[in-house]
């Protein structure tokens, strides 16, 4: 995913990707390429954490109700 973002940002800024000689990273906004796709994993991990917390809470509540 980061390779796709790297190519996309390079294209947006008009930078040429040279696999043989290497890229000039002094002009490349690396932070934009790194943070471009961070929202999907953050949202998924947050939803998983909320779901896990909810399942723990539901199990504790059901045990208290059954006692």
PDB file with one MODEL, atoms N, CA, C and O in Angstrom:
MODEL        1
ATOM      1  N   UNK A   1       0.826  -1.172   0.000  1.00  0.00           N
ATOM      2  CA  UNK A   1       0.000   0.000   0.000  1.00  0.00           C
ATOM      3  C   UNK A   1       0.885   1.257   0.000  1.00  0.00           C
ATOM      4  O   UNK A   1       0.568   2.247  -0.659  1.00  0.00           O
ATOM      5  N   UNK A   2       1.987   1.205   0.739  1.00  0.00           N
ATOM      6  CA  UNK A   2       2.869   2.377   0.778  1.00  0.00           C
ATOM      7  C   UNK A   2       3.557   2.609  -0.563  1.00  0.00           C
ATOM      8  O   UNK A   2       3.823   3.754  -0.928  1.00  0.00           O
ATOM      9  N   UNK A   3       3.849   1.539  -1.301  1.00  0.00           N
ATOM     10  CA  UNK A   3       4.436   1.712  -2.631  1.00  0.00           C
ATOM     11  C   UNK A   3       3.454   2.423  -3.551  1.00  0.00           C
ATOM     12  O   UNK A   3       3.847   3.290  -4.332  1.00  0.00           O
ATOM     13  N   UNK A   4       2.182   2.059  -3.463  1.00  0.00           N
ATOM     14  CA  UNK A   4       1.154   2.699  -4.284  1.00  0.00           C
ATOM     15  C   UNK A   4       1.054   4.185  -3.927  1.00  0.00           C
ATOM     16  O   UNK A   4       0.970   5.042  -4.806  1.00  0.00           O
ATOM     17  N   UNK A   5       1.064   4.474  -2.615  1.00  0.00           N
ATOM     18  CA  UNK A   5       1.006   5.868  -2.175  1.00  0.00           C
ATOM     19  C   UNK A   5       2.244   6.641  -2.622  1.00  0.00           C
ATOM     20  O   UNK A   5       2.144   7.806  -3.006  1.00  0.00           O
ATOM     21  N   UNK A   6       3.411   5.998  -2.572  1.00  0.00           N
ATOM     22  CA  UNK A   6       4.651   6.639  -3.013  1.00  0.00           C
ATOM     23  C   UNK A   6       4.556   7.027  -4.490  1.00  0.00           C
ATOM     24  O   UNK A   6       4.881   8.151  -4.871  1.00  0.00           O
ATOM     25  N   UNK A   7       4.110   6.091  -5.303  1.00  0.00           N
ATOM     26  CA  UNK A   7       3.967   6.380  -6.741  1.00  0.00           C
ATOM     27  C   UNK A   7       2.933   7.468  -6.984  1.00  0.00           C
ATOM     28  O   UNK A   7       3.127   8.329  -7.842  1.00  0.00           O
ATOM     29  N   UNK A   8       1.854   7.437  -6.249  1.00  0.00           N
ATOM     30  CA  UNK A   8       0.789   8.420  -6.434  1.00  0.00           C
ATOM     31  C   UNK A   8       1.245   9.836  -6.062  1.00  0.00           C
ATOM     32  O   UNK A   8       0.976  10.789  -6.793  1.00  0.00           O
ATOM     33  N   UNK A   9       1.931   9.969  -4.934  1.00  0.00           N
ATOM     34  CA  UNK A   9       2.426  11.275  -4.509  1.00  0.00           C
ATOM     35  C   UNK A   9       3.505  11.770  -5.474  1.00  0.00           C
ATOM     36  O   UNK A   9       3.537  12.954  -5.808  1.00  0.00           O
ATOM     37  N   UNK A  10       4.380  10.881  -5.921  1.00  0.00           N
ATOM     38  CA  UNK A  10       5.414  11.274  -6.888  1.00  0.00           C
ATOM     39  C   UNK A  10       4.771  11.782  -8.173  1.00  0.00           C
ATOM     40  O   UNK A  10       5.228  12.769  -8.749  1.00  0.00           O
ATOM     41  N   UNK A  11       3.728  11.123  -8.618  1.00  0.00           N
ATOM     42  CA  UNK A  11       3.024  11.563  -9.823  1.00  0.00           C
ATOM     43  C   UNK A  11       2.354  12.919  -9.602  1.00  0.00           C
ATOM     44  O   UNK A  11       2.403  13.786 -10.474  1.00  0.00           O
ATOM     45  N   UNK A  12       1.728  13.103  -8.439  1.00  0.00           N
ATOM     46  CA  UNK A  12       1.061  14.374  -8.134  1.00  0.00           C
ATOM     47  C   UNK A  12       2.043  15.544  -8.116  1.00  0.00           C
ATOM     48  O   UNK A  12       1.696  16.654  -8.520  1.00  0.00           O
ATOM     49  N   UNK A  13       3.264  15.297  -7.650  1.00  0.00           N
ATOM     50  CA  UNK A  13       4.270  16.351  -7.561  1.00  0.00           C
ATOM     51  C   UNK A  13       5.161  16.421  -8.807  1.00  0.00           C
ATOM     52  O   UNK A  13       6.059  17.259  -8.880  1.00  0.00           O
ATOM     53  N   UNK A  14       4.918  15.552  -9.774  1.00  0.00           N
ATOM     54  CA  UNK A  14       5.691  15.578 -11.013  1.00  0.00           C
ATOM     55  C   UNK A  14       7.104  15.062 -10.863  1.00  0.00           C
ATOM     56  O   UNK A  14       7.987  15.461 -11.623  1.00  0.00           O
ATOM     57  N   UNK A  15       7.340  14.186  -9.903  1.00  0.00           N
ATOM     58  CA  UNK A  15       8.670  13.615  -9.695  1.00  0.00           C
ATOM     59  C   UNK A  15       8.795  12.300 -10.447  1.00  0.00           C
ATOM     60  O   UNK A  15       7.839  11.529 -10.531  1.00  0.00           O
ATOM     61  N   UNK A  16       9.975  12.049 -10.991  1.00  0.00           N
ATOM     62  CA  UNK A  16      10.231  10.833 -11.753  1.00  0.00           C
ATOM     63  C   UNK A  16      10.796   9.772 -10.822  1.00  0.00           C
ATOM     64  O   UNK A  16      11.725  10.036 -10.059  1.00  0.00           O
ATOM     65  N   UNK A  17      10.229   8.569 -10.887  1.00  0.00           N
ATOM     66  CA  UNK A  17      10.720   7.443 -10.098  1.00  0.00           C
ATOM     67  C   UNK A  17      11.727   6.691 -10.948  1.00  0.00           C
ATOM     68  O   UNK A  17      11.391   6.183 -12.017  1.00  0.00           O
ATOM     69  N   UNK A  18      12.973   6.622 -10.467  1.00  0.00           N
ATOM     70  CA  UNK A  18      14.049   5.961 -11.193  1.00  0.00           C
ATOM     71  C   UNK A  18      14.531   4.776 -10.366  1.00  0.00           C
ATOM     72  O   UNK A  18      15.224   4.959  -9.365  1.00  0.00           O
ATOM     73  N   UNK A  19      14.166   3.553 -10.779  1.00  0.00           N
ATOM     74  CA  UNK A  19      14.516   2.358 -10.020  1.00  0.00           C
ATOM     75  C   UNK A  19      15.992   2.004 -10.147  1.00  0.00           C
ATOM     76  O   UNK A  19      16.533   1.317  -9.280  1.00  0.00           O
ATOM     77  N   UNK A  20      16.653   2.456 -11.206  1.00  0.00           N
ATOM     78  CA  UNK A  20      18.063   2.116 -11.417  1.00  0.00           C
ATOM     79  C   UNK A  20      18.974   3.058 -10.630  1.00  0.00           C
ATOM     80  O   UNK A  20      19.801   2.598  -9.843  1.00  0.00           O
ATOM     81  N   UNK A  21      18.834   4.354 -10.831  1.00  0.00           N
ATOM     82  CA  UNK A  21      19.719   5.335 -10.190  1.00  0.00           C
ATOM     83  C   UNK A  21      19.229   5.727  -8.801  1.00  0.00           C
ATOM     84  O   UNK A  21      20.003   6.270  -8.012  1.00  0.00           O
ATOM     85  N   UNK A  22      17.991   5.471  -8.491  1.00  0.00           N
ATOM     86  CA  UNK A  22      17.425   5.886  -7.205  1.00  0.00           C
ATOM     87  C   UNK A  22      16.689   7.195  -7.345  1.00  0.00           C
ATOM     88  O   UNK A  22      16.840   7.905  -8.339  1.00  0.00           O
ATOM     89  N   UNK A  23      15.900   7.505  -6.351  1.00  0.00           N
ATOM     90  CA  UNK A  23      15.071   8.709  -6.395  1.00  0.00           C
ATOM     91  C   UNK A  23      15.715   9.831  -5.586  1.00  0.00           C
ATOM     92  O   UNK A  23      16.438   9.582  -4.622  1.00  0.00           O
ATOM     93  N   UNK A  24      15.443  11.056  -5.991  1.00  0.00           N
ATOM     94  CA  UNK A  24      15.891  12.229  -5.260  1.00  0.00           C
ATOM     95  C   UNK A  24      14.880  12.495  -4.146  1.00  0.00           C
ATOM     96  O   UNK A  24      13.804  13.043  -4.389  1.00  0.00           O
ATOM     97  N   UNK A  25      15.233  12.104  -2.933  1.00  0.00           N
ATOM     98  CA  UNK A  25      14.303  12.226  -1.814  1.00  0.00           C
ATOM     99  C   UNK A  25      14.306  13.614  -1.176  1.00  0.00           C
ATOM    100  O   UNK A  25      13.509  13.876  -0.275  1.00  0.00           O
ATOM    101  N   UNK A  26      15.187  14.505  -1.627  1.00  0.00           N
ATOM    102  CA  UNK A  26      15.224  15.842  -1.039  1.00  0.00           C
ATOM    103  C   UNK A  26      13.992  16.659  -1.430  1.00  0.00           C
ATOM    104  O   UNK A  26      13.607  17.571  -0.699  1.00  0.00           O
ATOM    105  N   UNK A  27      13.381  16.355  -2.547  1.00  0.00           N
ATOM    106  CA  UNK A  27      12.200  17.077  -3.006  1.00  0.00           C
ATOM    107  C   UNK A  27      10.893  16.330  -2.745  1.00  0.00           C
ATOM    108  O   UNK A  27       9.812  16.858  -3.006  1.00  0.00           O
ATOM    109  N   UNK A  28      10.990  15.119  -2.236  1.00  0.00           N
ATOM    110  CA  UNK A  28       9.801  14.278  -2.068  1.00  0.00           C
ATOM    111  C   UNK A  28       9.172  14.479  -0.700  1.00  0.00           C
ATOM    112  O   UNK A  28       9.871  14.391   0.309  1.00  0.00           O
ATOM    113  N   UNK A  29       7.863  14.749  -0.635  1.00  0.00           N
ATOM    114  CA  UNK A  29       7.178  14.904   0.661  1.00  0.00           C
ATOM    115  C   UNK A  29       6.818  13.532   1.251  1.00  0.00           C
ATOM    116  O   UNK A  29       5.686  13.069   1.112  1.00  0.00           O
ATOM    117  N   UNK A  30       7.779  12.894   1.901  1.00  0.00           N
ATOM    118  CA  UNK A  30       7.605  11.522   2.383  1.00  0.00           C
ATOM    119  C   UNK A  30       6.477  11.422   3.415  1.00  0.00           C
ATOM    120  O   UNK A  30       5.807  10.393   3.503  1.00  0.00           O
ATOM    121  N   UNK A  31       6.266  12.489   4.197  1.00  0.00           N
ATOM    122  CA  UNK A  31       5.203  12.428   5.212  1.00  0.00           C
ATOM    123  C   UNK A  31       3.828  12.323   4.582  1.00  0.00           C
ATOM    124  O   UNK A  31       2.939  11.701   5.164  1.00  0.00           O
ATOM    125  N   UNK A  32       3.626  12.905   3.426  1.00  0.00           N
ATOM    126  CA  UNK A  32       2.332  12.788   2.745  1.00  0.00           C
ATOM    127  C   UNK A  32       2.111  11.362   2.258  1.00  0.00           C
ATOM    128  O   UNK A  32       0.993  10.851   2.323  1.00  0.00           O
ATOM    129  N   UNK A  33       3.157  10.721   1.774  1.00  0.00           N
ATOM    130  CA  UNK A  33       3.033   9.339   1.310  1.00  0.00           C
ATOM    131  C   UNK A  33       2.793   8.386   2.474  1.00  0.00           C
ATOM    132  O   UNK A  33       2.052   7.413   2.338  1.00  0.00           O
ATOM    133  N   UNK A  34       3.408   8.657   3.605  1.00  0.00           N
ATOM    134  CA  UNK A  34       3.250   7.767   4.757  1.00  0.00           C
ATOM    135  C   UNK A  34       1.888   7.908   5.416  1.00  0.00           C
ATOM    136  O   UNK A  34       1.298   6.915   5.841  1.00  0.00           O
ATOM    137  N   UNK A  35       1.388   9.123   5.503  1.00  0.00           N
ATOM    138  CA  UNK A  35       0.132   9.359   6.215  1.00  0.00           C
ATOM    139  C   UNK A  35      -1.101   9.319   5.323  1.00  0.00           C
ATOM    140  O   UNK A  35      -2.220   9.490   5.807  1.00  0.00           O
ATOM    141  N   UNK A  36      -0.912   9.098   4.053  1.00  0.00           N
ATOM    142  CA  UNK A  36      -2.033   9.119   3.117  1.00  0.00           C
ATOM    143  C   UNK A  36      -3.051   8.015   3.411  1.00  0.00           C
ATOM    144  O   UNK A  36      -4.255   8.267   3.381  1.00  0.00           O
ATOM    145  N   UNK A  37      -2.596   6.827   3.687  1.00  0.00           N
ATOM    146  CA  UNK A  37      -3.500   5.680   3.872  1.00  0.00           C
ATOM    147  C   UNK A  37      -3.608   5.227   5.317  1.00  0.00           C
ATOM    148  O   UNK A  37      -4.017   4.094   5.569  1.00  0.00           O
ATOM    149  N   UNK A  38      -3.260   6.064   6.257  1.00  0.00           N
ATOM    150  CA  UNK A  38      -3.277   5.651   7.654  1.00  0.00           C
ATOM    151  C   UNK A  38      -4.692   5.571   8.223  1.00  0.00           C
ATOM    152  O   UNK A  38      -4.914   4.891   9.225  1.00  0.00           O
ATOM    153  N   UNK A  39      -5.637   6.243   7.607  1.00  0.00           N
ATOM    154  CA  UNK A  39      -6.981   6.312   8.181  1.00  0.00           C
ATOM    155  C   UNK A  39      -7.694   4.970   8.197  1.00  0.00           C
ATOM    156  O   UNK A  39      -8.405   4.667   9.156  1.00  0.00           O
ATOM    157  N   UNK A  40      -7.522   4.163   7.165  1.00  0.00           N
ATOM    158  CA  UNK A  40      -8.198   2.857   7.142  1.00  0.00           C
ATOM    159  C   UNK A  40      -7.725   1.959   8.285  1.00  0.00           C
ATOM    160  O   UNK A  40      -8.571   1.437   9.011  1.00  0.00           O
ATOM    161  N   UNK A  41      -6.406   1.747   8.489  1.00  0.00           N
ATOM    162  CA  UNK A  41      -5.997   0.905   9.624  1.00  0.00           C
ATOM    163  C   UNK A  41      -6.390   1.493  10.983  1.00  0.00           C
ATOM    164  O   UNK A  41      -6.697   0.741  11.908  1.00  0.00           O
ATOM    165  N   UNK A  42      -6.384   2.809  11.118  1.00  0.00           N
ATOM    166  CA  UNK A  42      -6.778   3.426  12.391  1.00  0.00           C
ATOM    167  C   UNK A  42      -8.247   3.161  12.675  1.00  0.00           C
ATOM    168  O   UNK A  42      -8.605   2.823  13.803  1.00  0.00           O
ATOM    169  N   UNK A  43      -9.093   3.306  11.682  1.00  0.00           N
ATOM    170  CA  UNK A  43     -10.529   3.072  11.864  1.00  0.00           C
ATOM    171  C   UNK A  43     -10.810   1.604  12.159  1.00  0.00           C
ATOM    172  O   UNK A  43     -11.609   1.289  13.041  1.00  0.00           O
ATOM    173  N   UNK A  44     -10.162   0.712  11.428  1.00  0.00           N
ATOM    174  CA  UNK A  44     -10.376  -0.728  11.651  1.00  0.00           C
ATOM    175  C   UNK A  44      -9.904  -1.138  13.039  1.00  0.00           C
ATOM    176  O   UNK A  44     -10.606  -1.871  13.736  1.00  0.00           O
ATOM    177  N   UNK A  45      -8.725  -0.677  13.452  1.00  0.00           N
ATOM    178  CA  UNK A  45      -8.232  -1.057  14.781  1.00  0.00           C
ATOM    179  C   UNK A  45      -9.094  -0.453  15.888  1.00  0.00           C
ATOM    180  O   UNK A  45      -9.293  -1.079  16.929  1.00  0.00           O
ATOM    181  N   UNK A  46      -9.603   0.751  15.671  1.00  0.00           N
ATOM    182  CA  UNK A  46     -10.496   1.358  16.665  1.00  0.00           C
ATOM    183  C   UNK A  46     -11.796   0.570  16.783  1.00  0.00           C
ATOM    184  O   UNK A  46     -12.292   0.340  17.886  1.00  0.00           O
ATOM    185  N   UNK A  47     -12.341   0.163  15.652  1.00  0.00           N
ATOM    186  CA  UNK A  47     -13.579  -0.630  15.681  1.00  0.00           C
ATOM    187  C   UNK A  47     -13.343  -1.976  16.354  1.00  0.00           C
ATOM    188  O   UNK A  47     -14.201  -2.450  17.099  1.00  0.00           O
ATOM    189  N   UNK A  48     -12.206  -2.592  16.107  1.00  0.00           N
ATOM    190  CA  UNK A  48     -11.891  -3.869  16.752  1.00  0.00           C
ATOM    191  C   UNK A  48     -11.734  -3.697  18.260  1.00  0.00           C
ATOM    192  O   UNK A  48     -12.190  -4.540  19.033  1.00  0.00           O
ATOM    193  N   UNK A  49     -11.095  -2.618  18.676  1.00  0.00           N
ATOM    194  CA  UNK A  49     -10.920  -2.359  20.103  1.00  0.00           C
ATOM    195  C   UNK A  49     -12.259  -2.113  20.788  1.00  0.00           C
ATOM    196  O   UNK A  49     -12.498  -2.619  21.884  1.00  0.00           O
ATOM    197  N   UNK A  50     -13.124  -1.347  20.153  1.00  0.00           N
ATOM    198  CA  UNK A  50     -14.456  -1.101  20.702  1.00  0.00           C
ATOM    199  C   UNK A  50     -15.251  -2.404  20.764  1.00  0.00           C
ATOM    200  O   UNK A  50     -15.922  -2.670  21.761  1.00  0.00           O
ATOM    201  N   UNK A  51     -15.184  -3.207  19.720  1.00  0.00           N
ATOM    202  CA  UNK A  51     -15.888  -4.497  19.720  1.00  0.00           C
ATOM    203  C   UNK A  51     -15.372  -5.430  20.792  1.00  0.00           C
ATOM    204  O   UNK A  51     -16.157  -6.118  21.446  1.00  0.00           O
ATOM    205  N   UNK A  52     -14.079  -5.465  20.980  1.00  0.00           N
ATOM    206  CA  UNK A  52     -13.486  -6.303  22.015  1.00  0.00           C
ATOM    207  C   UNK A  52     -13.917  -5.825  23.406  1.00  0.00           C
ATOM    208  O   UNK A  52     -14.277  -6.630  24.265  1.00  0.00           O
ATOM    209  N   UNK A  53     -13.876  -4.535  23.609  1.00  0.00           N
ATOM    210  CA  UNK A  53     -14.315  -3.992  24.888  1.00  0.00           C
ATOM    211  C   UNK A  53     -15.781  -4.266  25.145  1.00  0.00           C
ATOM    212  O   UNK A  53     -16.177  -4.588  26.265  1.00  0.00           O
ATOM    213  N   UNK A  54     -16.584  -4.137  24.106  1.00  0.00           N
ATOM    214  CA  UNK A  54     -18.017  -4.424  24.253  1.00  0.00           C
ATOM    215  C   UNK A  54     -18.242  -5.892  24.604  1.00  0.00           C
ATOM    216  O   UNK A  54     -19.081  -6.207  25.448  1.00  0.00           O
ATOM    217  N   UNK A  55     -17.488  -6.804  23.954  1.00  0.00           N
ATOM    218  CA  UNK A  55     -17.674  -8.228  24.243  1.00  0.00           C
ATOM    219  C   UNK A  55     -17.235  -8.563  25.665  1.00  0.00           C
ATOM    220  O   UNK A  55     -17.858  -9.394  26.325  1.00  0.00           O
ATOM    221  N   UNK A  56     -16.174  -7.927  26.138  1.00  0.00           N
ATOM    222  CA  UNK A  56     -15.775  -8.143  27.532  1.00  0.00           C
ATOM    223  C   UNK A  56     -16.833  -7.609  28.484  1.00  0.00           C
ATOM    224  O   UNK A  56     -17.160  -8.257  29.478  1.00  0.00           O
ATOM    225  N   UNK A  57     -17.358  -6.454  28.192  1.00  0.00           N
ATOM    226  CA  UNK A  57     -18.390  -5.862  29.034  1.00  0.00           C
ATOM    227  C   UNK A  57     -19.652  -6.722  29.041  1.00  0.00           C
ATOM    228  O   UNK A  57     -20.252  -6.928  30.096  1.00  0.00           O
ATOM    229  N   UNK A  58     -20.051  -7.214  27.902  1.00  0.00           N
ATOM    230  CA  UNK A  58     -21.262  -8.038  27.816  1.00  0.00           C
ATOM    231  C   UNK A  58     -21.094  -9.340  28.594  1.00  0.00           C
ATOM    232  O   UNK A  58     -22.038  -9.808  29.230  1.00  0.00           O
ATOM    233  N   UNK A  59     -19.919  -9.919  28.550  1.00  0.00           N
ATOM    234  CA  UNK A  59     -19.689 -11.162  29.284  1.00  0.00           C
ATOM    235  C   UNK A  59     -19.737 -10.904  30.792  1.00  0.00           C
ATOM    236  O   UNK A  59     -20.295 -11.714  31.533  1.00  0.00           O
ATOM    237  N   UNK A  60     -19.174  -9.811  31.249  1.00  0.00           N
ATOM    238  CA  UNK A  60     -19.195  -9.482  32.687  1.00  0.00           C
ATOM    239  C   UNK A  60     -20.621  -9.205  33.139  1.00  0.00           C
ATOM    240  O   UNK A  60     -21.029  -9.665  34.206  1.00  0.00           O
ATOM    241  N   UNK A  61     -21.375  -8.470  32.357  1.00  0.00           N
ATOM    242  CA  UNK A  61     -22.759  -8.146  32.716  1.00  0.00           C
ATOM    243  C   UNK A  61     -23.596  -9.417  32.756  1.00  0.00           C
ATOM    244  O   UNK A  61     -24.414  -9.582  33.660  1.00  0.00           O
ATOM    245  N   UNK A  62     -23.408 -10.319  31.794  1.00  0.00           N
ATOM    246  CA  UNK A  62     -24.201 -11.556  31.791  1.00  0.00           C
ATOM    247  C   UNK A  62     -23.844 -12.437  32.980  1.00  0.00           C
ATOM    248  O   UNK A  62     -24.722 -13.113  33.516  1.00  0.00           O
ATOM    249  N   UNK A  63     -22.587 -12.452  33.410  1.00  0.00           N
ATOM    250  CA  UNK A  63     -22.205 -13.237  34.591  1.00  0.00           C
ATOM    251  C   UNK A  63     -22.834 -12.642  35.845  1.00  0.00           C
ATOM    252  O   UNK A  63     -23.276 -13.375  36.730  1.00  0.00           O
ATOM    253  N   UNK A  64     -22.875 -11.313  35.921  1.00  0.00           N
ATOM    254  CA  UNK A  64     -23.474 -10.681  37.089  1.00  0.00           C
ATOM    255  C   UNK A  64     -24.974 -10.926  37.146  1.00  0.00           C
ATOM    256  O   UNK A  64     -25.541 -11.083  38.227  1.00  0.00           O
ATOM    257  N   UNK A  65     -25.611 -10.960  35.991  1.00  0.00           N
ATOM    258  CA  UNK A  65     -27.053 -11.192  35.961  1.00  0.00           C
ATOM    259  C   UNK A  65     -27.401 -12.640  36.303  1.00  0.00           C
ATOM    260  O   UNK A  65     -28.454 -12.904  36.884  1.00  0.00           O
ATOM    261  N   UNK A  66     -26.519 -13.583  35.944  1.00  0.00           N
ATOM    262  CA  UNK A  66     -26.797 -14.994  36.207  1.00  0.00           C
ATOM    263  C   UNK A  66     -26.510 -15.371  37.654  1.00  0.00           C
ATOM    264  O   UNK A  66     -27.032 -16.385  38.117  1.00  0.00           O
ATOM    265  N   UNK A  67     -25.713 -14.613  38.386  1.00  0.00           N
ATOM    266  CA  UNK A  67     -25.370 -14.980  39.758  1.00  0.00           C
ATOM    267  C   UNK A  67     -26.466 -14.664  40.725  1.00  0.00           C
ATOM    268  O   UNK A  67     -26.325 -14.915  41.922  1.00  0.00           O
TER     269      UNK A  67
ENDMDL
END
